[in-house]
Amino acid sequence: MKNQKGSNSKRRVSIKWVILAVTAIPLLIEGIVITFFAGFTMNKGMQNEVMTGLRSAATGALLSLDNVSTESFCLVEDDLYKGDFNVTQNMASIDYYATSNDVEITFFYEDVRRATTIKNSNGERVVGTKADPQISETVLRQGQVYTTEDVIVNGESYFGFYMPVKDSSGNIIGMVFAGKLKAEIMSYIYAKINFIILFSVLTCVFCLILVTVVTKKRFIEQLNKLSLVAQKLSKGDINQEIECETNDEFGDLTRDFTVMIENIRKQAQIMEKVSEGDLTVELVPASKQDVMSNAIKKMVYDNNRNLSEIRNAAARMTSSSGEVASASNSLAQGATEQASAIQEITASINEIAEGAKINAKEADKANELAQCTKNDAEHSNIQMKDMIQAMQDIDAASQNISKIMKAIDDIAFQTNLLALNASVEAARAGVHGKGFAVVAEEVRNLARKSAEAAKNSNDIIEDSINKTKVGSRLAFETAEALEGILGSVENIAMIVGNIAEASDKQASSVERVNMGITQITDVVQTTSATSEQCAASSAELSNLARQLQEEVYKYRLEKN
């Protein structure tokens, strides 16, 4: 967005030129009007003044001749006389009078020029010519004075004044003319008008200069100062001071600018404190229309509310993550102990398997020795029944071991599922950390069940070993008894074969149990490793929650 000078779409016009134009145009119009009316008035005034002067000159000329002679004018041949005084031939006094008054004097007898101060190019006086008939009619016939602004005498234009001349009886016998060259009068009038025009122009120039100086001093300089301050404000420099030098509208504007700058400075100070983490600041908007102050106030309020919630959430997260870390450590420790117990069970099962194999081998030997038991068949038969019962007990014990191993397998499966749930709960963390504690408790219960099942298995296995020993002893005694029994060799051989087959099955079952225990061991070890990873992740989560809480506590919030 362009705000620089001259970048507007419309052509920029300085206020100085606007003021000058507003001032100069009326002054120019006023000067023209004054000059026109002054010239017109002066022209009329000068014409009236000239006519008045010409009247006085004509009257004075007649009076000067009256001083020479009081008699009336008369015409002798072509000369005009005033009594005995020849006016035509003695114009010296009239010439002096005309020169002194800067006029031309002519005496008419009837309508013919008989004496005049006007001379032609040869220096001869212009006499013998007649006056204009209209003039003659007005002056000579009507007895009135006649004035004109343009009368031609000797080829030149004159302002002229004609007045009638009467004799002693009151009859009009002629007229006297007083005239002045029109060119001289107009030159004088034009000089006066030019003086007025020059005076008006100089007055306008002086007024324009005065307006320019006053405008620059009172307006332009003040506007430039305010413009410079506004430019610096637009660039973010709020450290501005404006001095109020006048007590007028510009002074009011300056004071308004000062108030605006102070308001902006307060807003900047508030924002600086907010940027430093102080959200306890208070800002009172100047009005409902103070958008910036209202926005800052809302921002501070919203940040207080949001950061308060974040702080509380961080505190709860720190507490929950600590509980999750503790539960994960307990789970890892329980899984480790469970893995150790499973290893012991595996060792015991291996011993049982070796014993089963030995039993199978001993059964084979008994089958071979059955041929030697004919004589003691009866006695051996009773003992063999006891041995069969003992072997059945061994088989039942082996079945119980299988059931226990199945229970251990189910427990291991559920342990695996709960371990997975614990991993999910550990990843979620947050406020759902309490669910992880429940999962961890279930895992501990399953671990306890596994330990009890393992213990029961150990007791049963030991019982099976004892019964196997009893069976072995009975088999040995039976073998000794069968040495004398030859008749029952076939029955004994069949029984011993069954014993051998059962021993093989027992060895195979024990081997499968051993494989299941191995798988349980792998699962328990995986669970233990996963629990350790959960514990480490929970510890890391606890550290992050504590860091988050420390960062949030850097902000100073309002107390609710």
CORJOTA-V927076 format. One record per helix or strand. SS is the DSSP state (H for helix, E for strand). FROM is the first residue (numbers start at 1). LEN is the number of residues. If there is no record, write none. Layout:
ss=SS from=FROM len=LEN
ss=SS from=FROM len=LEN
This chain:
ss=H from=15 len=54
ss=E from=73 len=4
ss=E from=79 len=4
ss=E from=85 len=2
ss=H from=92 len=10
ss=E from=104 len=6
ss=E from=112 len=5
ss=E from=119 len=1
ss=E from=125 len=1
ss=E from=130 len=1
ss=H from=133 len=9
ss=E from=146 len=8
ss=E from=156 len=11
ss=E from=172 len=10
ss=H from=182 len=53
ss=H from=249 len=27
ss=E from=278 len=1
ss=H from=291 len=82
ss=E from=374 len=2
ss=H from=377 len=52
ss=H from=430 len=52
ss=E from=485 len=2
ss=H from=489 len=64
ss=E from=556 len=1
